[in-house]
Amino acid sequence: MTAVGAAEVDHDSYSDAYIREILQTVKVVAMVGASANWNRPSYFAMKYMQEKGYRVIPVNPKEAAAGTVILGEPAVATLDDIDVAVDMVDCFRNSDAIPPIADDAIRIGAKVLWLQLGVRNDAAAAKAEAAGLKVVMNRCPKIEYGRLSGEIGWFGVNTGVISSRRKRVV
């Protein structure tokens, strides 16, 4: 558990209220490690979040140098290159790459540092939380949004389409 002011956040088990509050207040997301490749997880997540009304700004130095526009948003090289207030920094980078990203998120005044599935860095999280940011690790905002909104259901299980019951023969 990590201290956040007077509250504590268990980074092994986030409450739905904690995740929901973040997703309801965030409007602008900087996606570090966003890819222009349509079959990469970051591309799917970016597209989904845009469809839900978030502005998602891709942060990828290689794509920025090439002048790439990803899903209608020009890629930027760094968080410092973003010219609007960023609410959340969503990281599609490995755990070892997180400390400088956390420092950048703090510097630009982000409110949330979100680390994607499989990404965890407790030291960076503690530093971000000490600076007043909320932190989520090892989760995907796309998945969490879908889960909390009811969009991700029991695919077929609660629809009556799939059943383990035998048809009654009359």
C-alpha positions as CSV (number, residue, x, y, z in Angstrom):
1,M,0.0,0.0,0.0
2,T,1.2,3.5,-0.8
3,A,0.2,6.6,1.1
4,V,-1.7,9.3,-0.9
5,G,-2.3,12.1,1.5
6,A,-4.5,10.6,4.2
7,A,-5.8,7.8,2.0
8,E,-4.0,4.6,1.0
9,V,-4.2,2.8,-2.3
10,D,-3.7,-0.9,-2.5
11,H,-1.9,-1.3,-5.9
12,D,-2.7,-5.0,-5.9
13,S,-6.5,-4.4,-5.7
14,Y,-8.1,-1.2,-6.8
15,S,-11.6,-0.4,-5.8
16,D,-14.1,0.2,-8.5
17,A,-14.8,3.6,-7.0
18,Y,-11.1,4.6,-7.4
19,I,-11.0,3.5,-11.0
20,R,-14.4,5.0,-11.8
21,E,-13.5,8.4,-10.3
22,I,-10.4,8.5,-12.5
23,L,-12.2,7.5,-15.7
24,Q,-15.0,10.0,-15.0
25,T,-12.8,13.0,-14.4
26,V,-10.1,12.5,-17.0
27,K,-10.6,14.2,-20.4
28,V,-7.1,14.4,-22.0
29,V,-4.8,11.4,-22.1
30,A,-1.2,11.3,-23.2
31,M,-0.5,7.8,-24.4
32,V,3.3,7.1,-24.1
33,G,4.3,4.4,-26.4
34,A,1.3,4.8,-28.7
35,S,1.7,3.0,-32.0
36,A,0.5,3.8,-35.5
37,N,0.4,0.0,-36.2
38,W,-3.3,-1.0,-36.2
39,N,-2.7,-4.4,-34.6
40,R,-0.8,-3.1,-31.5
41,P,-2.7,-3.0,-28.1
42,S,-1.9,0.8,-27.8
43,Y,-3.7,1.5,-31.1
44,F,-6.8,-0.5,-29.9
45,A,-6.8,1.3,-26.6
46,M,-6.4,4.7,-28.2
47,K,-9.2,4.1,-30.6
48,Y,-11.5,2.9,-27.9
49,M,-10.8,5.8,-25.6
50,Q,-11.3,8.3,-28.4
51,E,-14.7,6.6,-29.1
52,K,-15.6,7.2,-25.5
53,G,-14.9,10.9,-25.7
54,Y,-11.4,11.1,-24.4
55,R,-8.8,13.1,-26.3
56,V,-5.8,10.8,-26.6
57,I,-2.5,12.3,-27.7
58,P,0.1,9.8,-28.9
59,V,3.6,10.2,-27.4
60,N,6.2,8.4,-29.5
61,P,9.5,10.0,-30.6
62,K,9.9,7.7,-33.7
63,E,6.3,8.5,-34.9
64,A,6.7,12.2,-34.1
65,A,10.0,12.4,-36.1
66,A,8.2,10.8,-39.1
67,G,5.3,13.3,-38.8
68,T,2.9,10.5,-38.1
69,V,-0.8,11.2,-37.3
70,I,-2.3,8.4,-35.3
71,L,-6.1,8.2,-35.3
72,G,-6.3,11.9,-36.2
73,E,-3.8,13.1,-33.6
74,P,-0.3,14.2,-34.5
75,A,2.3,12.2,-32.6
76,V,4.6,14.1,-30.2
77,A,8.0,13.1,-29.1
78,T,7.7,13.9,-25.4
79,L,5.1,14.9,-22.8
80,D,6.7,18.4,-22.9
81,D,5.6,18.8,-26.5
82,I,1.9,18.7,-25.6
83,D,0.3,22.1,-25.7
84,V,-2.8,21.4,-23.7
85,A,-3.3,20.3,-20.1
86,V,-2.9,16.5,-19.7
87,D,-5.1,14.8,-17.1
88,M,-3.7,11.3,-17.4
89,V,-0.4,9.8,-18.7
90,D,-1.1,6.2,-19.9
91,C,2.1,4.2,-20.3
92,F,2.6,1.5,-22.9
93,R,6.3,1.1,-21.9
94,N,8.1,-1.5,-19.8
95,S,8.4,-1.2,-16.0
96,D,12.0,0.0,-16.2
97,A,11.1,2.9,-18.4
98,I,8.6,4.3,-16.0
99,P,10.7,6.5,-13.6
100,P,11.5,9.3,-16.1
101,I,7.9,9.2,-17.4
102,A,6.6,9.6,-13.9
103,D,9.0,12.6,-13.5
104,D,7.7,14.1,-16.7
105,A,4.0,13.4,-15.7
106,I,4.7,15.3,-12.4
107,R,6.4,18.1,-14.2
108,I,3.6,18.7,-16.7
109,G,0.9,18.7,-13.9
110,A,-0.9,15.4,-14.9
111,K,-3.4,14.2,-12.3
112,V,-3.0,10.5,-13.0
113,L,-0.2,8.1,-13.9
114,W,-1.6,4.9,-15.4
115,L,0.6,1.9,-16.1
116,Q,-0.7,-0.7,-18.6
117,L,-1.1,-4.4,-18.1
118,G,2.1,-6.0,-17.0
119,V,3.7,-2.7,-16.1
120,R,4.5,-1.9,-12.4
121,N,7.1,0.3,-10.8
122,D,6.4,0.9,-7.1
123,A,9.2,3.5,-6.7
124,A,7.9,5.6,-9.5
125,A,4.3,5.2,-8.2
126,A,5.4,6.3,-4.7
127,K,7.1,9.4,-6.2
128,A,4.1,10.3,-8.3
129,E,1.7,9.8,-5.4
130,A,3.9,11.9,-3.2
131,A,3.5,14.7,-5.8
132,G,-0.2,14.3,-5.7
133,L,-1.0,12.1,-8.7
134,K,-3.3,9.1,-8.6
135,V,-1.6,5.9,-9.8
136,V,-2.9,2.8,-11.4
137,M,-0.6,-0.1,-12.3
138,N,-1.0,-3.3,-14.2
139,R,-4.4,-2.3,-15.6
140,C,-5.8,-1.1,-18.9
141,P,-8.2,1.9,-19.0
142,K,-9.9,0.5,-22.0
143,I,-10.7,-2.8,-20.2
144,E,-11.6,-1.0,-16.9
145,Y,-13.9,1.4,-18.8
146,G,-15.6,-1.5,-20.5
147,R,-15.9,-3.5,-17.3
148,L,-17.3,-0.6,-15.2
149,S,-19.7,0.5,-18.0
150,G,-21.1,-3.0,-18.5
151,E,-19.8,-3.2,-22.1
152,I,-17.6,-6.1,-21.3
153,G,-20.0,-8.8,-20.2
154,W,-20.1,-12.5,-20.1
155,F,-19.8,-12.9,-23.9
156,G,-22.9,-14.9,-24.6
157,V,-23.3,-16.2,-21.1
158,N,-26.0,-13.8,-19.9
159,T,-27.6,-13.3,-23.3
160,G,-29.3,-16.7,-23.6
161,V,-27.4,-17.4,-26.8
162,I,-25.0,-19.8,-25.2
163,S,-26.4,-22.3,-22.7
164,S,-25.3,-25.5,-21.0
165,R,-28.9,-26.6,-20.7
166,R,-30.3,-29.2,-23.0
167,K,-33.2,-28.3,-25.1
168,R,-36.4,-29.7,-23.8
169,V,-37.9,-32.2,-26.1
170,V,-41.7,-32.3,-25.9
